[in-house]
Amino acid sequence: MARNHLVWDWNGTLLDDLSLVVASTNETFARVGGRSVDSDEHRSRFRRPVAEFYAEILERAISDDEFEELDRIFHDAYRLGLTTIPLAADAEAAIKAWEGTQSLLSMWFHSELIPAVESRGLAGVFARIDGRPTEVDGGLKAAHLARHLAELKIQGPDCVLIGDSIDDADAAVSVGAAAVLYTGGFTDPNRLRASGVPVADSLMEAVLIAKAL
């Protein structure tokens, strides 16, 4: 294994929460008179910063103050359904299949991420768990990944990130890490494959690819 550390994404990767995210997004849009999206459209158009995705669907500019309110509405709706959301079907097997160290980096709130991870039987699995450090959406993942690896004292070229978004791949590139993108999450598989980054249709497959990078 050329890279001995694996960074997992949480939402849309280990956590199978696409349906909840789409429902929460539609509740958010409805509150400001916007239209709804289905899972396919969400996967084809979602991107970070999230404010840009919202502006595209609502077809108008979004001020910082309005985005802060929309972000609050989304997360309030998401929290209501979160306790019933399972891990991806092969998440536990994929975690066990990795032979090196592992950590978890999410854009979900740090204070809520820890109990969410532990309540799903993953306490003690990860060398470090980091969620987003701010109340309003944290923007791009690159800076968060750099801080995460610095805290672990791990160099980018020594690790691989498994996630479900182009933002995950961009974050990995920014620190010299490798990435494998998973098609079961928030992004249309065709968008992932067009990125040029290795793509997997299951988390087990993602780990097998990661081991070979």
C-alpha positions in Angstrom: 0.0 0.0 0.0 1.8 3.1 -1.2 -0.3 5.5 0.9 -0.9 4.4 4.5 -3.6 6.8 5.6 -7.2 7.0 4.5 -9.4 10.1 5.0 -13.1 9.3 4.7 -15.9 11.8 3.8 -19.0 11.4 5.9 -22.2 12.7 4.2 -23.0 10.9 1.0 -20.1 8.5 1.5 -20.1 6.6 4.7 -23.5 8.0 5.6 -26.3 7.1 3.1 -28.2 10.4 3.4 -28.9 11.5 -0.2 -32.7 11.2 0.2 -32.7 13.3 3.4 -30.4 15.9 1.8 -32.8 16.3 -1.2 -35.9 16.5 1.1 -34.2 19.1 3.3 -33.1 21.1 0.3 -36.6 21.1 -1.1 -38.0 22.3 2.2 -35.4 25.1 2.1 -36.4 26.2 -1.4 -40.1 26.0 -0.6 -39.7 28.5 2.2 -38.5 31.2 -0.3 -40.9 30.3 -3.1 -38.5 28.2 -5.0 -39.1 25.0 -7.0 -38.2 21.5 -5.9 -35.4 19.3 -7.3 -35.3 15.5 -7.5 -32.4 13.3 -6.6 -31.1 13.2 -10.2 -31.1 17.0 -10.6 -29.5 17.5 -7.2 -26.7 15.1 -8.1 -26.1 16.7 -11.4 -26.1 20.3 -10.2 -25.0 20.4 -6.5 -21.7 22.0 -5.9 -19.7 24.0 -3.3 -19.9 26.7 -2.3 -23.5 25.8 -1.6 -24.7 29.4 -2.1 -23.8 29.1 -5.8 -26.0 25.9 -6.1 -28.9 27.7 -4.4 -28.5 30.7 -6.6 -28.6 28.5 -9.7 -31.8 26.7 -8.7 -33.6 29.8 -7.4 -32.4 31.7 -10.5 -31.4 34.8 -8.6 -28.5 36.2 -6.5 -28.3 35.1 -2.8 -27.0 37.6 -0.3 -24.8 36.4 2.6 -27.5 37.2 5.1 -30.1 35.2 3.0 -27.8 32.3 2.6 -27.2 32.2 6.4 -31.0 31.9 6.8 -31.3 29.2 4.1 -28.5 27.3 5.6 -30.3 27.3 9.0 -33.5 26.1 7.4 -31.7 23.3 5.7 -29.9 22.1 8.7 -33.0 22.3 10.9 -34.9 20.0 8.4 -31.9 17.7 8.1 -31.5 17.2 11.8 -35.1 16.0 12.1 -34.5 13.0 9.9 -30.9 12.3 10.7 -31.4 9.8 13.5 -33.0 7.3 11.1 -30.4 7.5 8.4 -28.1 4.4 8.0 -24.5 3.9 7.0 -24.0 2.9 3.4 -24.6 -0.8 3.0 -20.9 -1.7 2.8 -19.4 1.1 4.9 -18.4 -1.1 7.9 -16.8 -3.7 5.7 -14.9 -1.1 3.7 -13.6 0.5 6.8 -12.3 -2.9 8.0 -10.7 -3.6 4.7 -8.3 -0.7 5.0 -5.0 -1.8 6.6 -3.6 1.5 7.5 -4.7 4.4 9.7 -8.0 6.2 9.0 -9.7 9.5 9.8 -12.9 11.2 9.0 -13.4 14.7 7.6 -16.9 16.1 7.2 -18.6 19.4 6.4 -21.3 18.6 9.0 -21.1 20.5 12.3 -18.3 19.2 14.4 -20.3 19.1 17.7 -23.0 17.0 16.0 -20.7 14.9 13.9 -19.0 13.1 16.8 -22.3 11.7 18.4 -23.6 10.8 14.9 -20.5 8.8 14.2 -20.4 7.1 17.6 -24.1 6.2 17.5 -23.5 4.2 14.4 -21.0 1.9 16.0 -17.8 3.7 14.8 -16.4 5.0 18.1 -12.7 4.5 18.3 -12.3 3.6 14.6 -10.8 6.9 13.4 -7.5 8.5 14.4 -9.2 11.9 14.2 -12.7 13.2 13.4 -13.2 16.7 12.2 -16.4 18.5 11.2 -16.9 22.0 9.9 -15.7 24.6 12.4 -18.1 27.4 11.6 -21.9 27.8 11.9 -22.5 28.8 8.3 -21.4 26.6 5.5 -17.7 26.2 5.4 -17.2 26.7 1.7 -14.7 24.5 0.0 -13.1 21.5 1.7 -9.5 22.1 0.8 -8.6 24.3 3.8 -10.3 21.9 6.1 -8.4 19.0 4.7 -5.1 20.8 5.1 -5.9 21.5 8.8 -7.0 18.0 9.4 -3.8 16.5 8.1 -1.7 19.0 9.9 -3.3 18.0 13.2 -2.6 14.3 12.3 1.0 15.2 11.3 0.4 13.4 8.0 1.7 14.7 4.7 -0.7 14.9 1.8 1.2 12.5 -0.5 0.9 9.8 2.2 -2.8 9.7 2.2 -5.9 9.1 0.0 -9.3 10.6 0.4 -12.6 8.7 -0.4 -15.5 11.0 -1.0 -18.5 11.6 -3.3 -17.9 15.1 -4.7 -15.7 17.0 -7.1 -14.9 19.2 -4.0 -13.4 16.1 -2.3 -11.1 15.5 -5.3 -10.1 19.2 -5.5 -9.3 19.1 -1.8 -7.1 16.1 -2.2 -5.2 17.6 -5.1 -4.6 20.8 -3.1 -2.6 18.9 -0.5 -0.9 16.4 -2.9 -3.2 13.5 -1.8 -4.9 10.9 -4.0 -8.6 10.6 -4.2 -11.2 8.0 -5.1 -14.8 9.2 -5.8 -17.8 7.1 -4.9 -20.9 7.2 -7.1 -23.4 6.4 -4.4 -23.5 9.9 -2.9 -24.5 13.5 -3.9 -22.9 13.7 -7.4 -23.9 12.4 -10.7 -21.6 9.5 -11.7 -20.9 11.1 -15.1 -19.6 14.3 -13.4 -17.3 12.2 -11.3 -16.0 10.2 -14.2 -15.4 13.4 -16.2 -13.1 14.6 -13.4 -10.4 12.1 -14.3 -10.1 10.9 -10.7 -10.6 7.1 -10.1 -14.3 6.3 -9.5 -15.9 3.4 -7.6 -19.5 2.2 -7.5 -19.2 0.8 -4.0 -17.1 1.7 -0.9 -15.4 -1.7 -1.0 -14.3 -1.0 -4.5 -13.1 2.4 -3.5 -10.9 0.9 -0.8 -9.4 -1.6 -3.2 -8.6 1.2 -5.6 -7.2 3.3 -2.8 -4.8 0.5 -1.8 -3.4 0.5 -5.3 -2.7 4.2 -5.6 
